[in-house]
Amino acid sequence: MLYQIGIILIIIFAAIIVSKRLNQNNDLIYEDEMEEDELKKLDDEIN
């Protein structure tokens, strides 16, 4: 019984770690928040 509870706790702990790592990559920067020179630099890199 303790063995099963331990495995469940390990799985829950691993799921929490994975979900935190996935949520950290949501730092998006929109064009409205960028300065003119940053936008021009990106345009030059694309073209």
C-alpha positions in Angstrom: 0.0 0.0 0.0 2.8 2.4 0.9 4.5 1.4 -2.3 1.5 2.5 -4.4 1.2 5.8 -2.5 4.9 6.5 -3.1 4.6 5.9 -6.8 1.5 8.2 -7.1 3.3 11.0 -5.2 6.4 10.6 -7.5 4.1 10.8 -10.6 2.3 13.9 -9.2 5.6 15.6 -8.4 7.0 14.9 -11.9 3.8 16.3 -13.5 4.1 19.5 -11.4 7.7 20.0 -12.6 6.9 19.4 -16.2 3.9 21.8 -16.1 6.1 24.5 -14.6 8.7 24.1 -17.3 6.1 24.3 -20.0 4.5 27.5 -18.6 7.9 29.3 -18.5 8.1 29.5 -22.3 5.1 31.9 -22.6 7.2 35.1 -22.5 6.0 36.6 -25.8 6.9 40.1 -26.9 4.4 41.7 -29.2 5.1 44.4 -31.9 3.3 47.0 -29.9 5.8 46.6 -27.1 8.9 46.9 -29.3 10.8 50.0 -30.2 11.3 51.2 -33.8 14.9 50.1 -34.0 14.1 46.6 -32.8 11.4 46.2 -35.4 13.7 47.5 -38.2 16.4 45.1 -37.0 14.0 42.1 -37.2 12.8 43.2 -40.6 16.4 43.4 -41.9 17.1 39.9 -40.5 14.1 38.5 -42.2 14.7 40.0 -45.6 
